Structures are given as structure tokens and as C-alpha cells.
Amino acid sequence: MEITGKIIAALPLRSGTSARTGNTWASQEFVIETHEQYPRRCVFTVFGEDRLKEMNIQIGAELTVSFDIDAHEYNGRWFNDIRAWRVVPAQQAVAGNVAQAPAAPAPAPAAAPAAPAPVAAPADPFANPGAPSADEDLPF
């Protein structure tokens, strides 16, 4: 899945050592806000110090984030895990999608009969010439 928007928050970096393998790990969460009529916010996680350095996510950046969604259960409750696997600047993602889209073949022109000239619509037979217009027909 993908989401495009502006990074509005970067939560503190978390790191530690795996009890099972002894390897170190790092992860950081970021909040992205979309640019829709009703903006949506989403928290996503980047796991791995190498990925954090590679993605170099900055607050205020316009990005397209590709992510996977998974859920896990803990003590009878379920939690979502939204993990980013690719982050690119928003303009680069749009250009990439346009470049990847195959060019559709142009449709062959069909020989169609000439359309008749448009006819003016008849006046509304139910209109009341003395009634106020829609702009004047307010209940208050």
C-alpha cells in the first residue's frame, strides 16, 4: 500500500539488543498527513538502522511511503503494525508511476454518422415567473 503526504512528526529513535540473537536493532516512528479535503494521519515504523539512514526522513518532507500492514495479539488485545519498506520524494513517485504506466494504444477512428446539431432545451413549463429565484428562496 502507499500513502502520500507531509511528515509532521518524528518520534524518538528506539534501539536495543535482541535477547534471542544478541544483535542490535533500531526503529523509529513517523507521522504522515495526507493532503485530502479531510486530511488523514498515519503512524508508520521504519525498522533497521541501515534503512533509517537510507531513507533519511525529515519533518516537513513531502513523501510517498510504501508500507505493509500486519497485526499482532498481546494479552487479548490486537495491535496494528504499519511498517515502511520504501520511502521516496512525492514528485519522484508520481514521475515513476507515469513512467511505469504502459502507453495505451490510440483507438482507431470509427466512421460514425454526423451528429445532428444540438437543439435548445424547451423552457420549463412549470416555472412560475413571479416566484423568487433559487438565490432568494432562503428560509431565513
C-alpha positions in Angstrom: 0.0 0.0 0.0 1.1 3.6 -0.5 0.3 6.9 1.1 1.5 10.4 0.0 1.7 13.3 2.3 3.8 15.5 4.5 5.9 14.2 7.5 4.5 16.1 10.5 6.3 14.3 13.4 9.3 12.1 14.0 9.1 10.1 17.3 12.2 9.3 19.3 14.6 6.6 18.0 14.2 3.3 19.8 17.1 0.8 19.9 18.2 -2.1 21.9 19.8 -5.6 21.7 17.9 -8.7 20.8 17.7 -11.1 23.7 17.4 -14.0 21.3 20.2 -13.2 18.8 22.3 -10.6 20.6 22.2 -8.3 17.6 21.4 -4.6 18.0 18.3 -3.1 16.5 16.8 0.3 15.9 13.4 1.6 14.9 11.7 5.0 14.6 8.1 6.0 14.0 7.0 8.9 11.9 3.6 10.6 11.4 2.5 11.4 7.8 -0.5 13.6 6.9 -2.3 13.4 3.6 -3.4 16.4 1.5 -7.1 15.4 1.0 -10.2 17.5 1.7 -10.2 15.8 5.1 -6.5 15.1 5.9 -5.7 11.8 7.4 -2.7 11.0 9.6 -0.9 7.7 9.8 1.9 6.5 12.1 4.4 4.2 10.3 7.6 2.5 11.5 10.9 2.2 9.9 12.9 -0.8 11.3 16.6 -1.1 10.9 19.4 1.4 11.4 20.5 0.9 7.8 17.0 1.7 6.4 16.7 4.8 8.7 19.9 6.2 7.2 19.0 5.2 3.7 15.5 6.8 3.9 16.7 9.9 5.7 13.1 11.0 6.6 12.9 14.7 7.7 10.0 16.6 9.2 8.2 18.7 6.6 9.3 16.4 3.7 6.7 15.5 1.0 7.0 11.8 0.6 5.3 8.7 -0.8 5.6 5.8 1.7 5.1 2.2 0.6 4.2 0.0 3.6 2.9 -3.3 4.8 0.2 -3.7 7.4 0.2 -6.5 9.9 -1.5 -7.1 13.3 -0.4 -9.0 16.4 -2.1 -10.0 19.6 -0.8 -9.2 23.0 -2.7 -10.1 26.2 -6.0 -10.5 24.4 -5.7 -7.2 22.5 -4.8 -6.6 18.9 -2.4 -4.0 17.6 -1.6 -2.9 14.0 1.9 -2.7 12.8 2.4 -0.4 9.8 6.0 -0.9 8.5 7.5 1.2 5.7 9.6 -0.7 3.2 10.2 2.2 0.7 10.1 6.0 1.0 10.6 8.3 -2.0 10.0 12.0 -2.5 6.4 12.7 -3.7 7.4 14.2 -7.0 9.7 11.2 -7.8 6.9 8.7 -7.0 4.5 10.5 -9.4 7.0 10.6 -12.1 7.8 6.9 -11.5 4.2 5.9 -11.8 3.8 7.8 -15.0 6.9 6.2 -16.5 5.8 2.7 -15.4 2.3 3.1 -16.9 2.1 1.5 -20.3 1.1 3.8 -23.1 -2.4 2.9 -24.2 -2.8 2.4 -27.9 -4.8 5.1 -29.6 -8.2 3.9 -30.6 -8.9 3.6 -34.3 -11.2 6.3 -35.5 -14.6 4.9 -36.2 -16.7 6.1 -39.1 -19.7 7.4 -37.4 -22.6 9.3 -38.9 -22.6 13.0 -38.4 -24.4 14.0 -35.2 -27.4 16.3 -35.6 -27.0 19.9 -34.4 -27.9 20.4 -30.7 -31.4 21.6 -30.1 -32.1 24.2 -27.5 -33.9 22.8 -24.4 -37.5 23.9 -24.1 -38.3 26.4 -21.4 -39.5 24.9 -18.1 -43.3 24.6 -18.4 -43.7 24.5 -14.6 -41.7 27.6 -13.9 -43.5 30.4 -12.0 -42.3 33.7 -13.4 -43.4 35.6 -10.2 -41.6 33.1 -7.8 -38.3 34.2 -6.3 -35.1 32.7 -7.8 -33.2 30.0 -6.1 -30.8 32.6 -4.6 -33.8 34.4 -3.0 -35.6 31.3 -1.8 -33.8 31.0 1.6 -35.8 30.0 4.7 -34.1 32.6 7.0 
